[in-house]
Amino acid sequence: MTPMENDPLWKLRHALAGVALALLLSVFLAALAGRVIGDLFGDSYGLRVALYGTLLLYVAVGAGVLFAKVARYETRPLSVSRLLRWLASLWMWPLLLAASASRPPGPGAS
């Protein structure tokens, strides 16, 4: 067994890479969405900045929540399809959190 296999961050490398790349892509998506939505509701620079900041906060919180919930189960190497799944999950994290909260606990859960 190599020393890296005992390192907890090494075990989480696929999840760390997935959430980090999805968060990086989300920065650009938030900027685009902030501009489009801001232009629809008044074409104000201040409104676009506020929307962008709000969207960034939303996906940053989502990244933390998702990482805490699913990182230990993420063992497959990162691929384009898995990155897209992380990206979609960052934007839909409240739905995923609500779905997991409504699920009954598994056997052995206290």
Beta strands, then each sheet from edge to edge (+ up, - down):
end
